């Protein structure tokens, strides 16, 4: 057990030591900035998906109206076709009757025959016109049927696309809602675990989808020191218990100083505020690892020096507020990234 603990601490120290260089600090800063950009991009994408959803629904309504009109035109065309067909049958029968009568007439009755012949010719011409109209209606009916089928196929595809977009949007929203709920629950758990430290320079708050645990210098360190006192160790031990129980949270520790220059000797381990902020962040990381069963890969230590103050006023109170260590807890978004791929 002691051997495993030693290896765990050693591994964490190696990883964390690499973070304190200027290059690793810049990588951590970029990662934090990227995380914020990704959250904004996700929110923008969620809004775009909602707009696309509304457009698809509007297209769906327009398609349904067009199909209804085509169906009505088809019914009307079919009714006209039936009427023309009945007229055609009537004319055909009349033509046949007249033809039969014509054949039975006495050859001498030329005048009457001429009238009947004229009627037959008129009926035949009318019949030809009806046939042309009937052919046109049949062609129009086929065109309407083809258009109706094309619109029906298009509507089915748009419905499938709309359902797919709605499902994706629902999944994205569910993940975002769960993440927000997890952040709130985590904040409440931490507040409950650290409630005995109210008024000791400890603040727990939520910002940009993350939970911040901010500890003032007086809670953790003596002035100019990076050794954590017993009161600070107790607070970190209780915090580590909460963090160990939730492996889906990444942990970033940032050390901050005031703007009073730190004067270390030539051979001193700490030479300036940069060194002090980095050493304090590293010490907090080691204390968390020692206090709870936390995977070292979840932890990042960074020193911010004096360059991210909470209060820029040049007063004693402002400097005290700026001397702090912030533990930033970020939920993993692997499930969200899988949907977006």
C-alpha positions in Angstrom: 0.0 0.0 0.0 2.8 2.4 0.9 4.6 1.5 -2.3 1.6 2.2 -4.4 1.0 5.5 -2.6 4.6 6.5 -3.2 4.4 5.6 -6.9 1.1 7.6 -7.2 2.6 10.7 -5.6 5.8 10.3 -7.7 3.8 10.0 -10.9 1.7 13.0 -10.0 4.7 15.0 -9.1 6.3 14.3 -12.5 3.2 15.2 -14.4 2.6 18.3 -12.3 6.2 19.4 -12.4 6.0 19.5 -16.2 3.0 21.9 -15.9 4.9 24.6 -14.1 7.1 25.5 -17.0 6.1 28.5 -19.0 5.2 26.3 -22.0 2.9 24.1 -19.9 1.4 27.2 -18.3 0.5 28.5 -21.8 -0.9 25.1 -22.7 -3.1 25.1 -19.7 -4.2 28.7 -20.4 -5.0 27.7 -24.0 -6.9 24.6 -22.8 -9.0 26.8 -20.4 -9.7 29.3 -23.2 -10.6 26.5 -25.6 -13.0 25.0 -23.1 -14.8 28.3 -22.8 -14.9 28.7 -26.6 -16.2 25.2 -27.0 -19.0 25.8 -24.6 -20.0 29.0 -26.5 -19.7 27.1 -29.8 -22.0 24.3 -28.4 -24.5 26.9 -27.3 -24.4 28.5 -30.7 -24.7 25.1 -32.5 -27.6 24.2 -30.2 -29.3 27.5 -31.3 -28.5 26.8 -35.0 -30.1 23.4 -34.7 -33.2 24.9 -33.2 -33.5 27.4 -36.1 -32.9 24.5 -38.6 -35.6 22.6 -36.8 -38.1 25.5 -37.2 -37.2 25.8 -40.9 -37.8 22.1 -41.5 -41.1 22.3 -39.8 -42.1 25.3 -42.0 -41.1 23.4 -45.1 -43.1 20.5 -43.9 -46.2 22.6 -43.6 -45.7 24.1 -47.0 -45.2 20.7 -48.6 -48.4 19.4 -46.9 -50.4 22.3 -48.3 -49.0 21.7 -51.8 -49.8 18.0 -51.6 -53.4 18.9 -50.5 -53.8 21.2 -53.5 -52.4 18.5 -55.9 -54.7 15.9 -54.4 -57.7 18.2 -55.0 -56.6 19.0 -58.6 -56.2 15.2 -59.2 -59.7 14.5 -57.9 -61.1 17.3 -60.0 -59.1 16.1 -63.1 -60.3 12.6 -62.5 -63.9 13.8 -62.3 -63.5 15.7 -65.6 -62.0 12.7 -67.2 -65.0 10.5 -66.2 -67.4 13.2 -67.6 -65.5 13.3 -70.9 -65.4 9.6 -71.1 -69.2 9.4 -70.6 -69.7 12.1 -73.3 -67.4 10.1 -75.5 -69.5 6.9 -74.9 -72.7 8.8 -75.6 -71.3 10.3 -78.8 -70.0 6.9 -79.9 -73.4 5.4 -79.4 -75.1 8.2 -81.3 -72.6 7.8 -84.1 -73.2 4.1 -84.3 -77.0 4.6 -84.3 -76.8 7.2 -87.0 -74.5 5.1 -89.1 -76.9 2.2 -88.7 -79.9 4.4 -89.7 -78.0 5.8 -92.7 -77.4 2.3 -94.0 -81.1 1.5 -93.8 -82.3 4.6 -95.7 -83.7 4.3 -99.1 -81.0 5.2 -101.7 -83.5 7.5 -103.3 -83.9 9.7 -100.3 -80.8 11.7 -101.0 -81.8 14.9 -99.3 -82.5 13.1 -96.0 -79.4 11.1 -96.4 -77.3 14.3 -96.9 -78.7 15.7 -93.7 -77.9 12.5 -91.8 -74.5 12.4 -93.4 -73.9 16.0 -92.3 -75.0 15.1 -88.8 -72.7 12.1 -88.8 -69.7 14.3 -90.0 -70.5 16.8 -87.2 -70.7 14.1 -84.7 -67.5 12.5 -85.9 -65.7 15.9 -85.7 -67.1 16.4 -82.2 -66.0 12.9 -81.2 -62.5 13.6 -82.5 -62.3 16.8 -80.4 -63.5 14.9 -77.4 -60.9 12.2 -77.9 -58.2 14.9 -78.1 -59.5 16.5 -74.9 -59.6 13.1 -73.2 -56.0 12.4 -74.3 -54.9 15.8 -72.9 -56.7 15.1 -69.6 -55.1 11.7 -69.4 -51.6 13.3 -69.9 -52.4 16.0 -67.3 -53.6 13.3 -64.9 -50.3 11.4 -65.3 -48.3 14.5 -64.7 -50.3 15.3 -61.6 -49.7 11.7 -60.3 -46.0 12.0 -61.0 -45.8 15.3 -59.2 -47.7 14.0 -56.3 -45.4 11.0 -56.0 -42.3 13.2 -56.1 -43.7 15.5 -53.5 -44.7 12.6 -51.3 -41.1 11.2 -51.5 -39.6 14.6 -50.8 -41.9 15.0 -47.8 -41.0 11.5 -46.4 -37.3 12.4 -46.7 -37.8 15.8 -45.0 -39.7 14.1 -42.3 -36.9 11.6 -41.7 -34.3 14.5 -41.7 -36.5 16.5 -39.3 -36.9 13.5 -37.0 -33.1 13.0 -37.0 -32.4 16.6 -36.3 -35.0 16.7 -33.5 -33.4 13.6 -32.0 -29.9 15.0 -32.2 -31.1 18.3 -30.7 -32.9 16.5 -27.9 -29.8 14.4 -27.1 -27.6 17.6 -27.0 -30.1 19.4 -24.8 -30.3 16.4 -22.4 -26.5 16.3 -22.1 -26.3 20.0 -21.5 -29.1 19.8 -18.9 -27.4 16.9 -17.2 -24.1 18.7 -17.2 -25.7 21.8 -15.6 -27.5 19.6 -13.1 -24.2 17.8 -12.3 -22.4 21.2 -11.8 -25.1 22.3 -9.4 -25.0 19.1 -7.4 -21.2 19.2 -7.3 -21.3 22.8 -6.0 -23.8 21.8 -3.3 -21.8 18.8 -2.2 -18.6 20.9 -1.9 -20.5 23.6 0.0 -21.8 21.0 2.4 -18.4 19.3 2.8 -16.7 22.7 3.5 -19.5 24.4 5.5 -17.3 24.4 8.6 -14.9 26.8 6.8 -17.4 29.6 6.3 -15.8 33.0 7.1 -12.3 31.5 6.8 -11.5 32.9 3.3 -13.2 30.1 1.4 -15.7 30.7 -1.5 -17.6 28.2 -3.7 -19.3 29.5 -6.8 -20.4 28.5 -10.3 -19.2 30.3 -13.5 -19.3 29.4 -17.2 -20.4 25.8 -16.4 -17.6 25.2 -13.9 -17.4 25.1 -10.1 -14.8 27.4 -8.5 -13.4 26.7 -5.0 -11.4 29.8 -4.1 -9.3 29.8 -1.0 -7.6 32.9 0.3 -4.0 32.9 1.4 -4.9 33.0 5.1 -6.7 29.7 4.9 -3.8 27.8 3.4 -0.4 29.5 3.7 1.6 31.8 5.8 2.8 35.0 4.0 5.4 34.2 1.4 5.2 30.5 2.1 4.0 27.5 0.1 3.7 25.1 3.0 0.0 24.4 3.8 -1.0 24.7 7.5 -3.2 22.2 9.3 -6.4 24.2 8.8 -5.8 24.3 5.1 -5.0 20.6 5.0 -8.2 19.8 6.7 -10.2 21.8 4.1 -8.3 20.1 1.2 -8.9 16.7 2.7 -12.6 17.2 2.8 -12.6 18.5 -0.7 -10.6 15.6 -1.9 -13.2 13.2 -0.5 -15.9 14.8 -2.7 -13.6 14.9 -5.8 -12.5 11.3 -5.4 -16.2 10.2 -5.6 -16.7 11.9 -8.9 -14.2 10.7 -11.5 -15.9 12.6 -14.4 -14.6 16.0 -13.1 -11.3 17.5 -14.3 -9.5 19.5 -11.7 -7.3 22.6 -12.4 -5.4 24.4 -9.5 -4.3 28.0 -10.1 -2.1 29.9 -7.8 -2.4 33.7 -7.5 -0.4 36.3 -5.7 -0.7 40.1 -5.1 1.4 42.7 -7.0 4.0 43.1 -4.2 7.3 41.8 -5.6 8.7 38.7 -3.9 12.4 39.1 -3.2 14.2 35.7 -3.0 17.9 35.3 -2.5 20.2 34.1 -5.3 20.1 30.5 -4.1 16.5 30.6 -2.8 14.0 28.1 -4.1 11.5 30.9 -4.8 12.7 33.9 -6.6 9.5 35.8 -7.6 5.7 35.8 -7.5 5.7 33.4 -10.5 7.6 30.8 -8.5 5.5 31.3 -5.4 2.1 30.9 -7.3 3.4 27.8 -9.1 4.7 26.2 -5.9 1.5 26.9 -4.0 -0.6 25.3 -6.8 1.7 22.3 -6.9 1.5 21.9 -3.1 -2.3 21.9 -3.3 -2.2 19.2 -5.9 0.1 17.0 -3.8 -2.1 17.5 -0.8 -5.2 16.5 -2.8 -3.5 13.4 -4.1 -2.4 12.5 -0.6 -5.8 13.1 0.9 -8.0 11.2 -1.6 -7.9 8.4 -4.2 -7.8 10.8 -7.2 -6.3 9.9 -10.6 -3.3 12.3 -11.1 -4.3 12.6 -14.8 -7.4 14.6 -13.7 -5.2 17.3 -12.1 -3.4 20.3 -13.6 -1.3 22.8 -11.6 -0.7 26.3 -12.9 0.8 29.5 -11.5 -0.8 32.8 -12.5 1.5 35.1 -10.5 0.0 38.6 -10.0 -1.5 38.9 -13.4 -5.1 37.8 -12.9 -6.2 39.9 -9.9 -9.8 39.9 -8.5 -9.4 43.5 -7.4 -7.0 45.9 -9.2 -7.1 48.5 -6.4 -3.8 49.3 -4.8 -5.0 48.7 -1.2 -4.3 46.2 1.5 -7.8 44.7 1.2 -7.5 44.3 -2.6 -4.1 42.6 -2.2 -5.4 40.2 0.4 -8.3 39.3 -1.9 -5.9 38.6 -4.8 -3.7 36.3 -2.8 -5.6 33.1 -3.4 -5.6 29.6 -4.8 -8.5 28.6 -7.1 -9.5 25.0 -7.6 -11.5 24.9 -10.9 -13.7 21.8 -11.5 -14.8 21.1 -15.1 -17.2 18.3 -16.1 -16.0 16.0 -18.9 -18.0 16.4 -22.1 -17.0 13.2 -23.9 -20.6 12.2 -24.6 -21.4 15.7 -26.1 -18.3 15.5 -28.4 -19.3 12.1 -29.6 -22.7 13.4 -30.8 -21.1 16.4 -32.5 -18.6 14.2 -34.5 
